[in-house]
Amino acid sequence: QVHLVESGGGLVQPGGSLRLSCTASRNIFTISTMGWYRQAPGKGRDLVASITSLGRTNYADSVRGRFTISRDNAENTMYLQMTSLKPEDTAVYYCNAAYGVGYWGKGTLVTVSS
């Protein structure tokens, strides 16, 4: 069993930045692909960025160049640095661990609005 807890969401103006964190109850980052997903109101849950156990990263086209995924194995924490935020980035952001049956956090809301 793995528990994932997201934090760092909030209200930000267009063009602003936020850093999301995902803390795991135990260290699985070196054995599991981890990812950030988001779900906008009335839409499905989409992959934003992922990082493999070897550190290879992947980004959705809509965020490439603006978002950066990273992790701190010693702190059991994964991050999503978001810059140049746009209103269309507004969503609930979820942390995912593709380990075993797969695990999800409860999400953190990001609202980009002036």
C-alpha positions in Angstrom: 0.0 0.0 0.0 1.2 3.4 -0.9 -0.3 6.7 0.1 0.3 9.8 -2.0 -0.4 13.3 -0.8 -0.4 16.4 -3.1 0.1 19.9 -2.0 1.0 23.3 -3.4 -2.1 24.2 -5.4 -3.9 27.5 -5.2 -5.0 30.6 -7.1 -2.4 32.2 -9.4 -2.6 34.9 -12.0 -1.9 34.1 -15.7 1.8 34.1 -16.3 2.5 33.1 -12.7 4.2 30.1 -11.2 3.4 27.3 -8.7 5.2 24.3 -7.5 3.2 21.2 -6.7 4.5 18.5 -4.4 3.6 14.8 -4.0 4.9 13.0 -1.0 4.7 9.2 -0.9 4.4 7.1 2.3 7.4 5.1 1.2 10.2 5.3 -1.3 8.9 3.9 -4.6 10.4 6.5 -6.9 13.4 4.3 -7.8 11.2 1.4 -8.8 8.1 3.0 -10.3 7.2 5.5 -12.9 5.5 8.5 -11.3 3.2 11.0 -13.0 1.2 14.1 -12.7 -2.3 14.1 -14.2 -4.9 16.8 -14.2 -8.6 17.0 -14.6 -10.4 20.1 -15.7 -14.1 20.7 -14.9 -16.2 18.5 -17.1 -13.2 16.8 -18.7 -11.3 13.6 -18.4 -8.1 13.0 -16.5 -5.0 13.6 -18.7 -1.3 13.0 -18.2 0.7 16.1 -17.7 4.1 14.8 -17.0 5.8 11.6 -16.0 9.2 10.5 -14.7 10.5 6.9 -14.9 12.5 5.1 -12.2 15.6 5.9 -14.3 14.7 9.6 -14.4 13.5 9.8 -18.0 10.8 12.5 -18.3 7.9 12.9 -20.6 5.5 15.9 -21.0 2.2 16.6 -22.6 2.6 18.9 -25.6 0.5 21.6 -23.9 2.9 22.0 -21.0 6.3 21.1 -22.6 8.7 24.0 -22.0 6.6 25.4 -19.1 6.4 22.6 -16.6 9.2 20.6 -15.1 8.8 17.3 -13.3 11.4 16.2 -10.7 11.8 14.1 -7.6 13.8 13.9 -4.4 14.3 10.2 -3.6 15.6 11.0 -0.1 12.5 12.9 0.7 10.1 10.6 -1.1 8.7 13.6 -2.9 8.0 14.4 -6.5 7.5 18.0 -7.8 5.9 19.7 -10.6 7.2 23.2 -11.2 4.7 25.1 -13.3 5.6 28.4 -15.0 3.9 30.7 -17.5 0.6 29.4 -16.2 -2.5 29.9 -18.4 -6.2 29.8 -17.6 -6.5 26.5 -19.4 -4.1 25.0 -16.9 -6.9 25.3 -14.3 -7.6 21.8 -13.0 -7.3 19.4 -10.1 -3.8 17.9 -10.3 -3.2 14.4 -9.2 -0.1 12.4 -8.4 0.1 8.8 -9.6 2.4 5.9 -9.0 2.3 3.2 -11.6 3.4 0.6 -9.1 1.5 -2.6 -8.4 -2.2 -1.9 -8.8 -1.5 1.8 -9.2 -2.0 4.6 -6.7 -3.5 8.0 -6.7 -3.5 11.0 -4.4 -6.6 13.0 -3.7 -5.5 15.9 -5.8 -4.8 19.6 -5.4 -6.7 22.4 -7.1 -4.8 24.8 -9.3 -6.8 27.9 -10.5 -5.3 30.3 -13.0 -7.3 33.4 -13.1 -7.0 37.2 -13.0 
